[in-house]
């Protein structure tokens, strides 16, 4: 039967772990491991016991990401390993927010992805859906620039087949944005409507995805009723 394995940590004996313990207790768990030890140390015995205790189908529960890992790289590695073992990772405060331009890295830790351009969310949805079928040209450009071997961005009729070529156009000034879509100056697939119609905010559709782009073809998930602008 799946279990919830909780972990709590404070850095010194002067710190009180009660806030963490109360939050974890309110959520509910089957087993908890907690300790008073610096998060920068590799030899955290209770943390290692907690990782060893979780099995496929279990949930690994913690209060905040700074209680969990030594650094962002360490958090990424541990979360990736746990998910590969079939373990669900849950952060209570209030969730784990990870910000990066590298969507390949974001894939490791995120259940949901929101892509921002010029201070506005232009696409969002479940991580695997957004990365497998990016709808907004800026999302496609981010994926095309991801530094990993054999990267490939799915092409789509009517869209820019190689967004990474768009490198010599300055991004829009967020303090003096252009008319229409803020991404239209560097977008090779931009149409006249992009220069006059502002769809800079993605709105949720029926399947939890959204994209702020007017250039999506009739075959896209947006026009099948799964996305909404």
Beta strands, then each sheet from edge to edge (+ up, - down):
strand 1: 4-10
strand 2: 31-36
strand 3: 59-62
strand 4: 88-91
strand 5: 112-117
strand 6: 120-126
strand 7: 210-211
sheet 1: 2+ 1+ 3+ 4+
sheet 2: 5+ 6- 7+
end
